[in-house]
Amino acid sequence: MGYEMMRHVCAIQVLLLLSCAAFSQQPSEHSDAPQPARPAREIWADLMEGNQRFVTNRAKARDLAALRVSLANGQHPDVVVLTCSDSRVSPEVLFDQSLGDLFVVRSAGNNADAIGVGSIEYAVEHLGSTVLVVLGHTKCGAVTAACSGGKIASPNVRSIVDKIEPAAARARSTRTGDDLIETAIKENVHQSARDVLTSSELLRDFAAKGKLSVFQAEYQLDTGKVILLEGPGP
């Protein structure tokens, strides 16, 4: 092989190596590096589209095995969901989301204690979550218990009811019967959203700077729909 030909071959090999190196450095679809924040309304619209898929029984098909592997080294969920522990209320299912999409905090009555608030803070500060959804649901047993005023033997269950009681009291001032419970459920969502921000300087700061948006909603057990609640904000 002549000198000129050898020089051309070497040049081609160098170009190929450079091309491969450049390709290997391109970010993957599920790169561990956090992506630029999307507008909160766009994120909410995506959740609503997912809920519509759930309602119409048209959930997306997903390769969960591949997704699991791609997420093994990191997570950057856009959304934190604070919701009830009720077995019929599964945020990933009713919003048609998947692994890595939602950071979920659950308790009976969708209220957050110090551990719950700390979990939300972690997602916002360290994982880059920019949307908090406080999600109640129809026929909530914890809210019903607070509205009934009956005796509760367990001090631990009593602490749940005590947390909801202010919302139940506001509802009692204007409502009775089934309307009382439904009104109290909505009041409890608003109260829970307020309590989360009241108890966290970090979250208040993120919200004040426009880095955290709070959506308050109710999941309807019978229809499957998630309804954005109007009324007092946090």
ZAMARVEX-554429 format. One record per residue: residue number from 1; y, z, x of N, C-alpha, C, O in turn; residue in three letters. Coordinates in steps of 0.2 Angstrom, whole numbers. Example, Ala and Ser with C-alpha at 12.3 -4.5 7.8 and 13.67 -1.06 7.14 Angstrom:
BEGIN
(1; (-28; 39; 66); (-22; 39; 62); (-16; 39; 66); (-17; 42; 71); ala)
(2; (-11; 35; 64); (-5; 36; 68); (0; 39; 64); (6; 40; 67); ser)
//
This chain:
BEGIN
(1; (-6; 0; 4); (0; 0; 0); (6; 0; 4); (7; 4; 9); met)
(2; (11; -5; 3); (17; -5; 7); (22; 1; 6); (21; 4; 1); gly)
(3; (27; 1; 10); (31; 7; 10); (35; 6; 4); (36; 11; 0); tyr)
(4; (38; 0; 2); (42; 0; -4); (38; 2; -11); (41; 5; -15); glu)
(5; (32; 0; -11); (28; 1; -17); (26; 9; -17); (27; 12; -22); met)
(6; (25; 12; -11); (24; 19; -11); (30; 23; -13); (30; 28; -17); met)
(7; (36; 20; -12); (42; 23; -14); (43; 23; -21); (46; 28; -24); arg)
(8; (42; 17; -24); (42; 17; -31); (37; 21; -35); (39; 24; -40); his)
(9; (31; 22; -33); (26; 26; -36); (29; 33; -36); (28; 37; -41); val)
(10; (31; 36; -30); (34; 43; -29); (39; 44; -34); (40; 49; -37); cys)
(11; (44; 39; -35); (50; 40; -39); (47; 41; -46); (50; 45; -50); ala)
(12; (42; 37; -48); (40; 37; -55); (36; 44; -56); (37; 47; -62); ile)
(13; (33; 46; -51); (29; 53; -52); (34; 58; -53); (33; 63; -57); gln)
(14; (40; 58; -49); (45; 63; -50); (48; 63; -57); (49; 68; -60); val)
(15; (50; 57; -59); (52; 56; -66); (48; 59; -71); (50; 62; -76); leu)
(16; (41; 58; -71); (36; 60; -75); (36; 68; -75); (36; 71; -80); leu)
(17; (37; 71; -69); (37; 78; -69); (43; 81; -72); (43; 86; -75); leu)
(18; (49; 78; -71); (55; 80; -74); (55; 80; -81); (57; 85; -85); leu)
(19; (52; 75; -84); (51; 74; -91); (47; 79; -94); (49; 82; -99); ser)
(20; (41; 81; -91); (37; 86; -93); (40; 93; -93); (39; 97; -98); cys)
(21; (44; 94; -88); (47; 100; -88); (52; 101; -93); (53; 107; -96); ala)
(22; (56; 96; -94); (61; 96; -99); (58; 97; -106); (61; 101; -110); ala)
(23; (53; 94; -107); (49; 94; -114); (47; 101; -115); (47; 104; -121); phe)
(24; (44; 104; -110); (41; 111; -110); (46; 116; -112); (45; 122; -114); ser)
(25; (53; 115; -110); (58; 120; -111); (61; 119; -118); (66; 123; -120); gln)
(26; (59; 114; -122); (62; 113; -129); (60; 119; -133); (54; 121; -133); gln)
(27; (64; 122; -137); (62; 128; -141); (57; 126; -147); (58; 120; -150); pro)
(28; (52; 130; -148); (47; 128; -153); (50; 130; -160); (56; 133; -160); ser)
(29; (47; 128; -165); (49; 129; -172); (50; 137; -173); (54; 139; -177); glu)
(30; (45; 140; -170); (45; 148; -171); (47; 151; -165); (43; 156; -163); his)
(31; (52; 149; -161); (54; 152; -155); (56; 159; -156); (58; 161; -161); ser)
(32; (54; 163; -151); (56; 170; -151); (64; 172; -151); (66; 177; -153); asp)
(33; (68; 167; -149); (75; 167; -148); (78; 167; -155); (76; 163; -159); ala)
(34; (82; 172; -157); (85; 172; -164); (89; 166; -165); (93; 163; -161); pro)
(35; (89; 163; -171); (92; 157; -173); (99; 159; -176); (100; 164; -178); gln)
(36; (104; 154; -176); (111; 155; -179); (110; 158; -186); (106; 155; -190); pro)
(37; (114; 162; -188); (114; 165; -195); (115; 160; -200); (120; 156; -199); ala)
(38; (111; 160; -205); (113; 155; -211); (117; 159; -216); (117; 165; -216); arg)
(39; (121; 155; -220); (125; 158; -225); (121; 162; -230); (115; 160; -231); pro)
(40; (124; 168; -232); (120; 172; -236); (118; 169; -243); (112; 170; -245); ala)
(41; (122; 165; -246); (121; 161; -252); (115; 156; -251); (112; 155; -256); arg)
(42; (115; 153; -245); (110; 148; -244); (103; 152; -244); (98; 150; -246); glu)
(43; (103; 158; -240); (97; 162; -240); (95; 164; -247); (89; 164; -249); ile)
(44; (99; 166; -251); (98; 168; -258); (95; 163; -262); (90; 163; -266); trp)
(45; (98; 157; -261); (96; 151; -265); (89; 149; -263); (85; 147; -267); ala)
(46; (87; 150; -257); (80; 149; -254); (75; 154; -258); (70; 152; -260); asp)
(47; (77; 160; -258); (73; 165; -262); (72; 163; -269); (67; 164; -272); leu)
(48; (78; 161; -272); (77; 159; -279); (73; 152; -280); (69; 152; -285); met)
(49; (73; 148; -275); (68; 142; -276); (61; 144; -275); (57; 142; -279); glu)
(50; (60; 149; -271); (53; 152; -270); (51; 155; -276); (45; 155; -278); gly)
(51; (56; 159; -279); (54; 163; -286); (52; 158; -291); (48; 159; -295); asn)
(52; (56; 152; -291); (54; 147; -296); (47; 144; -295); (44; 142; -300); gln)
(53; (45; 143; -289); (39; 141; -287); (33; 146; -289); (28; 144; -292); arg)
(54; (35; 152; -288); (30; 157; -291); (29; 157; -298); (24; 157; -301); phe)
(55; (35; 157; -302); (35; 157; -309); (31; 151; -312); (27; 151; -317); val)
(56; (32; 145; -309); (28; 139; -311); (21; 138; -308); (18; 133; -308); thr)
(57; (19; 143; -304); (12; 143; -301); (12; 137; -296); (7; 133; -296); asn)
(58; (17; 136; -292); (17; 130; -287); (19; 132; -280); (23; 130; -277); arg)
(59; (16; 138; -278); (17; 141; -271); (16; 136; -266); (11; 132; -266); ala)
(60; (19; 136; -260); (19; 132; -255); (12; 133; -251); (10; 139; -251); lys)
(61; (9; 128; -249); (3; 128; -245); (5; 130; -238); (10; 127; -235); ala)
(62; (2; 135; -234); (4; 136; -228); (-2; 137; -223); (-8; 139; -225); arg)
(63; (-1; 135; -217); (-6; 137; -212); (-5; 143; -209); (-2; 144; -204); asp)
(64; (-8; 149; -212); (-7; 155; -210); (-9; 157; -203); (-6; 161; -200); leu)
(65; (-15; 154; -201); (-18; 156; -195); (-13; 153; -189); (-12; 157; -185); ala)
(66; (-10; 147; -190); (-6; 145; -185); (1; 149; -185); (4; 150; -180); ala)
(67; (3; 150; -191); (9; 154; -192); (9; 161; -189); (13; 164; -185); leu)
(68; (3; 164; -190); (2; 171; -187); (2; 171; -179); (5; 175; -176); arg)
(69; (-1; 165; -176); (-1; 165; -169); (7; 164; -167); (9; 166; -162); val)
(70; (10; 159; -170); (17; 158; -168); (22; 164; -168); (27; 164; -165); ser)
(71; (20; 169; -173); (24; 175; -173); (22; 181; -169); (25; 186; -170); leu)
(72; (17; 180; -166); (14; 185; -162); (18; 189; -157); (18; 195; -156); ala)
(73; (23; 185; -154); (27; 188; -149); (34; 190; -152); (39; 192; -148); asn)
(74; (36; 189; -158); (42; 191; -161); (43; 189; -168); (40; 185; -171); gly)
(75; (48; 193; -171); (50; 191; -178); (58; 191; -179); (61; 195; -175); gln)
(76; (60; 187; -183); (67; 187; -184); (69; 185; -192); (71; 180; -193); his)
(77; (66; 190; -196); (67; 189; -203); (74; 189; -206); (78; 193; -204); pro)
(78; (76; 184; -210); (83; 184; -212); (85; 189; -217); (90; 192; -218); asp)
(79; (79; 191; -221); (80; 195; -227); (76; 202; -226); (71; 202; -224); val)
(80; (80; 207; -228); (77; 214; -229); (76; 215; -237); (81; 214; -240); val)
(81; (71; 217; -239); (70; 219; -246); (68; 226; -247); (63; 229; -244); val)
(82; (72; 230; -251); (71; 236; -253); (69; 236; -260); (73; 234; -264); leu)
(83; (62; 238; -261); (60; 237; -268); (55; 243; -269); (54; 247; -265); thr)
(84; (52; 243; -275); (48; 248; -278); (40; 247; -275); (38; 241; -273); cys)
(85; (37; 252; -275); (30; 252; -272); (25; 250; -278); (19; 249; -276); ser)
(86; (27; 248; -284); (23; 246; -289); (19; 240; -287); (21; 235; -284); asp)
(87; (12; 241; -288); (7; 236; -286); (9; 229; -289); (6; 224; -286); ser)
(88; (13; 228; -294); (14; 222; -297); (20; 218; -294); (22; 213; -296); arg)
(89; (23; 222; -290); (30; 219; -287); (29; 218; -279); (30; 223; -275); val)
(90; (26; 212; -278); (25; 210; -271); (30; 205; -269); (30; 199; -271); ser)
(91; (35; 207; -265); (41; 202; -263); (39; 196; -260); (41; 190; -262); pro)
(92; (34; 196; -255); (32; 190; -252); (29; 185; -257); (29; 179; -257); glu)
(93; (25; 188; -262); (22; 183; -268); (27; 181; -272); (28; 175; -274); val)
(94; (32; 185; -275); (36; 183; -280); (42; 179; -278); (45; 176; -282); leu)
(95; (43; 179; -271); (48; 175; -268); (45; 169; -265); (48; 165; -262); phe)
(96; (38; 168; -265); (34; 163; -262); (37; 163; -254); (38; 157; -252); asp)
(97; (36; 168; -251); (38; 168; -244); (31; 170; -240); (26; 171; -243); gln)
(98; (32; 170; -233); (26; 171; -229); (27; 176; -224); (32; 179; -224); ser)
(99; (22; 176; -219); (23; 180; -213); (29; 179; -209); (31; 173; -208); leu)
(100; (33; 184; -208); (39; 183; -204); (45; 182; -208); (51; 182; -205); gly)
(101; (45; 181; -214); (51; 179; -218); (54; 185; -221); (61; 185; -221); asp)
(102; (51; 191; -223); (54; 196; -226); (52; 203; -222); (46; 204; -220); leu)
(103; (57; 207; -221); (56; 214; -219); (57; 218; -225); (62; 219; -228); phe)
(104; (51; 221; -227); (50; 225; -233); (50; 232; -232); (46; 235; -229); val)
(105; (54; 236; -236); (54; 243; -237); (53; 245; -244); (56; 243; -248); val)
(106; (48; 249; -245); (46; 250; -252); (45; 258; -253); (43; 262; -249); arg)
(107; (47; 260; -259); (46; 267; -261); (46; 267; -269); (49; 262; -272); ser)
(108; (43; 272; -272); (43; 272; -279); (50; 273; -282); (54; 277; -279); ala)
(109; (53; 268; -286); (59; 269; -288); (64; 265; -284); (70; 265; -285); gly)
(110; (62; 261; -279); (66; 257; -274); (72; 261; -272); (78; 258; -272); asn)
(111; (71; 267; -269); (76; 271; -266); (74; 272; -259); (68; 272; -257); asn)
(112; (79; 273; -254); (78; 273; -247); (80; 280; -245); (86; 282; -246); ala)
(113; (75; 284; -242); (77; 290; -239); (79; 289; -232); (80; 283; -230); asp)
(114; (80; 294; -227); (82; 292; -220); (78; 288; -217); (80; 283; -213); ala)
(115; (71; 288; -218); (66; 283; -214); (67; 276; -217); (67; 272; -213); ile)
(116; (68; 276; -223); (69; 269; -226); (76; 266; -224); (76; 260; -222); gly)
(117; (81; 270; -224); (88; 267; -221); (87; 266; -214); (90; 260; -212); val)
(118; (84; 270; -210); (83; 268; -203); (79; 262; -202); (80; 258; -197); gly)
(119; (74; 260; -206); (70; 254; -206); (75; 248; -207); (74; 243; -204); ser)
(120; (79; 249; -212); (84; 243; -214); (89; 242; -208); (90; 237; -206); ile)
(121; (91; 248; -205); (96; 247; -199); (92; 244; -193); (95; 239; -190); glu)
(122; (86; 245; -192); (82; 242; -187); (82; 234; -188); (83; 231; -183); tyr)
(123; (80; 232; -194); (80; 225; -196); (87; 222; -195); (87; 216; -192); ala)
(124; (92; 225; -197); (99; 222; -196); (101; 222; -189); (103; 217; -187); val)
(125; (100; 227; -186); (103; 228; -179); (99; 224; -174); (102; 221; -169); glu)
(126; (92; 225; -174); (88; 222; -169); (84; 216; -170); (82; 212; -166); his)
(127; (83; 215; -177); (79; 208; -179); (84; 203; -181); (82; 197; -182); leu)
(128; (90; 205; -182); (95; 199; -185); (95; 198; -192); (98; 193; -194); gly)
(129; (92; 202; -196); (92; 201; -203); (100; 202; -206); (103; 206; -204); ser)
(130; (101; 197; -210); (108; 197; -213); (109; 197; -220); (115; 198; -223); thr)
(131; (103; 198; -224); (104; 199; -231); (99; 205; -233); (93; 205; -230); val)
(132; (102; 209; -237); (98; 215; -240); (97; 213; -247); (102; 213; -251); leu)
(133; (91; 213; -250); (90; 213; -257); (87; 219; -260); (82; 222; -257); val)
(134; (91; 222; -264); (89; 229; -267); (86; 226; -274); (89; 224; -278); val)
(135; (79; 227; -275); (76; 224; -280); (72; 229; -285); (67; 233; -283); leu)
(136; (75; 230; -291); (71; 234; -296); (67; 230; -300); (66; 224; -299); gly)
(137; (64; 233; -305); (59; 229; -309); (59; 232; -316); (60; 238; -317); his)
(138; (57; 228; -321); (57; 230; -328); (51; 235; -329); (46; 235; -325); thr)
(139; (51; 240; -333); (46; 245; -335); (44; 249; -329); (38; 251; -328); lys)
(140; (49; 251; -325); (48; 255; -319); (46; 262; -321); (49; 265; -325); cys)
(141; (40; 264; -318); (37; 271; -320); (42; 276; -318); (43; 281; -321); gly)
(142; (44; 275; -312); (48; 281; -309); (55; 282; -313); (57; 287; -314); ala)
(143; (58; 276; -315); (64; 277; -319); (62; 280; -326); (66; 284; -328); val)
(144; (57; 277; -328); (55; 280; -335); (54; 288; -335); (56; 291; -339); thr)
(145; (51; 290; -329); (50; 297; -328); (56; 301; -328); (57; 306; -331); ala)
(146; (61; 298; -324); (68; 301; -324); (71; 301; -331); (75; 306; -332); ala)
(147; (70; 296; -335); (74; 296; -341); (70; 301; -346); (74; 303; -351); cys)
(148; (64; 302; -345); (60; 306; -350); (62; 314; -350); (62; 317; -355); ser)
(149; (64; 316; -344); (66; 323; -343); (60; 328; -344); (61; 334; -344); gly)
(150; (54; 325; -343); (48; 330; -344); (47; 334; -337); (50; 332; -332); gly)
(151; (42; 338; -338); (41; 343; -332); (37; 339; -327); (32; 335; -329); lys)
(152; (38; 340; -321); (34; 336; -315); (32; 342; -310); (36; 345; -307); ile)
(153; (26; 343; -310); (23; 348; -306); (24; 347; -298); (25; 352; -295); ala)
(154; (23; 341; -296); (23; 340; -289); (30; 340; -286); (34; 336; -289); ser)
(155; (32; 344; -281); (38; 344; -278); (40; 337; -275); (46; 335; -275); pro)
(156; (35; 333; -273); (36; 327; -269); (38; 322; -274); (43; 318; -273); asn)
(157; (34; 322; -280); (36; 317; -285); (43; 319; -288); (47; 315; -290); val)
(158; (44; 325; -289); (51; 328; -291); (56; 325; -287); (62; 324; -290); arg)
(159; (55; 324; -281); (61; 322; -276); (62; 315; -278); (68; 313; -277); ser)
(160; (57; 311; -280); (59; 304; -282); (63; 304; -288); (68; 300; -289); ile)
(161; (61; 308; -293); (64; 308; -300); (72; 310; -299); (76; 308; -302); val)
(162; (72; 316; -294); (79; 318; -293); (84; 313; -290); (90; 313; -292); asp)
(163; (81; 308; -286); (85; 303; -283); (87; 298; -289); (93; 295; -288); lys)
(164; (83; 297; -294); (85; 292; -299); (89; 296; -304); (93; 292; -308); ile)
(165; (89; 302; -305); (92; 306; -311); (99; 304; -312); (101; 303; -318); glu)
(166; (104; 303; -307); (111; 301; -308); (111; 294; -312); (115; 294; -316); pro)
(167; (107; 290; -310); (107; 283; -314); (105; 284; -321); (107; 281; -325); ala)
(168; (100; 288; -322); (97; 290; -328); (102; 293; -333); (103; 291; -339); ala)
(169; (106; 298; -330); (111; 301; -333); (117; 296; -336); (119; 297; -341); ala)
(170; (119; 292; -332); (124; 287; -334); (121; 282; -339); (125; 281; -344); arg)
(171; (115; 281; -339); (112; 277; -345); (112; 280; -351); (113; 278; -356); ala)
(172; (110; 287; -351); (109; 291; -357); (116; 292; -360); (116; 293; -366); arg)
(173; (121; 291; -357); (128; 292; -360); (130; 286; -365); (134; 287; -369); ser)
(174; (126; 281; -365); (127; 275; -369); (121; 272; -372); (122; 268; -377); thr)
(175; (115; 274; -370); (109; 270; -372); (104; 275; -375); (104; 281; -373); arg)
(176; (99; 273; -379); (93; 277; -381); (87; 272; -381); (88; 266; -381); thr)
(177; (81; 275; -381); (75; 271; -382); (74; 267; -376); (75; 268; -371); gly)
(178; (71; 261; -378); (69; 256; -373); (75; 253; -369); (75; 252; -363); asp)
(179; (81; 253; -373); (87; 251; -370); (89; 256; -365); (93; 254; -360); asp)
(180; (88; 262; -366); (90; 267; -361); (86; 266; -354); (89; 266; -349); leu)
(181; (80; 265; -355); (76; 264; -348); (78; 257; -345); (79; 257; -339); ile)
(182; (79; 252; -349); (81; 246; -345); (88; 246; -342); (89; 244; -337); glu)
(183; (93; 250; -345); (99; 251; -343); (99; 255; -336); (102; 254; -331); thr)
(184; (95; 260; -337); (94; 265; -331); (91; 261; -325); (92; 263; -319); ala)
(185; (86; 257; -326); (83; 253; -321); (89; 249; -317); (89; 249; -311); ile)
(186; (93; 246; -321); (99; 242; -318); (104; 247; -314); (106; 246; -309); lys)
(187; (105; 252; -317); (109; 257; -314); (106; 260; -308); (110; 261; -303); glu)
(188; (100; 261; -308); (96; 263; -302); (97; 258; -296); (97; 260; -290); asn)
(189; (97; 252; -298); (97; 247; -292); (104; 247; -289); (105; 247; -283); val)
(190; (109; 248; -293); (116; 248; -291); (117; 255; -287); (120; 254; -281); his)
(191; (114; 260; -289); (115; 266; -286); (111; 266; -279); (114; 269; -274); gln)
(192; (105; 263; -279); (102; 263; -273); (105; 259; -268); (105; 260; -262); ser)
(193; (108; 253; -270); (112; 249; -265); (118; 253; -262); (120; 253; -256); ala)
(194; (122; 257; -267); (127; 261; -264); (125; 266; -259); (128; 267; -254); arg)
(195; (119; 269; -261); (117; 275; -257); (115; 272; -250); (116; 276; -245); asp)
(196; (112; 267; -249); (110; 264; -243); (116; 263; -238); (116; 265; -233); val)
(197; (122; 260; -241); (128; 259; -237); (131; 266; -236); (134; 267; -230); leu)
(198; (131; 270; -241); (135; 277; -240); (132; 281; -234); (135; 284; -231); thr)
(199; (125; 280; -234); (121; 284; -229); (121; 281; -222); (118; 284; -217); ser)
(200; (124; 275; -221); (123; 272; -215); (130; 269; -212); (132; 264; -215); ser)
(201; (133; 272; -207); (139; 269; -204); (137; 262; -201); (141; 258; -202); glu)
(202; (131; 261; -198); (130; 255; -195); (129; 249; -200); (132; 244; -199); leu)
(203; (126; 251; -206); (126; 245; -211); (133; 244; -214); (134; 238; -216); leu)
(204; (137; 249; -215); (143; 248; -218); (147; 244; -213); (151; 239; -215); arg)
(205; (147; 245; -207); (150; 241; -202); (148; 234; -202); (152; 229; -201); asp)
(206; (142; 232; -202); (139; 226; -203); (142; 222; -209); (144; 216; -209); phe)
(207; (142; 226; -214); (144; 223; -221); (151; 221; -220); (154; 216; -223); ala)
(208; (155; 226; -218); (163; 225; -217); (164; 219; -213); (169; 216; -214); ala)
(209; (160; 218; -208); (161; 212; -203); (158; 205; -206); (159; 200; -202); lys)
(210; (155; 206; -212); (152; 200; -215); (146; 198; -212); (143; 192; -212); gly)
(211; (143; 202; -208); (136; 201; -205); (130; 203; -209); (125; 202; -207); lys)
(212; (132; 207; -215); (127; 209; -219); (129; 208; -226); (134; 210; -228); leu)
(213; (125; 204; -231); (127; 203; -238); (121; 207; -242); (115; 207; -240); ser)
(214; (123; 210; -247); (119; 214; -251); (118; 211; -258); (123; 209; -262); val)
(215; (112; 209; -260); (111; 206; -267); (107; 211; -271); (102; 214; -268); phe)
(216; (109; 212; -277); (105; 217; -282); (102; 213; -287); (105; 209; -290); gln)
(217; (96; 215; -288); (92; 210; -293); (86; 214; -296); (85; 220; -294); ala)
(218; (84; 211; -302); (78; 214; -306); (73; 209; -307); (74; 203; -308); glu)
(219; (67; 211; -305); (61; 207; -306); (58; 209; -313); (57; 214; -315); tyr)
(220; (57; 203; -317); (54; 204; -324); (47; 203; -324); (44; 198; -322); gln)
(221; (43; 208; -325); (36; 208; -325); (33; 203; -329); (28; 200; -328); leu)
(222; (36; 202; -335); (32; 197; -340); (34; 190; -338); (29; 186; -339); asp)
(223; (40; 188; -336); (41; 181; -335); (40; 179; -327); (39; 173; -326); thr)
(224; (40; 184; -323); (40; 183; -316); (46; 181; -313); (47; 180; -307); gly)
(225; (52; 181; -317); (58; 179; -314); (62; 185; -311); (61; 190; -313); lys)
(226; (66; 183; -305); (70; 188; -302); (77; 186; -305); (80; 180; -304); val)
(227; (81; 191; -307); (87; 190; -310); (92; 194; -306); (92; 200; -305); ile)
(228; (98; 190; -304); (103; 193; -300); (107; 197; -305); (109; 195; -310); leu)
(229; (108; 203; -303); (112; 208; -307); (119; 208; -306); (122; 208; -301); leu)
(230; (123; 207; -312); (130; 208; -311); (132; 215; -312); (128; 219; -315); glu)
(231; (138; 217; -310); (140; 224; -311); (143; 227; -305); (144; 223; -300); gly)
(232; (143; 233; -304); (146; 237; -299); (142; 235; -292); (136; 235; -292); pro)
(233; (146; 233; -287); (143; 232; -281); (142; 238; -277); (144; 244; -279); gly)
(234; (139; 238; -271); (139; 244; -267); (145; 246; -264); (145; 251; -260); pro)
//
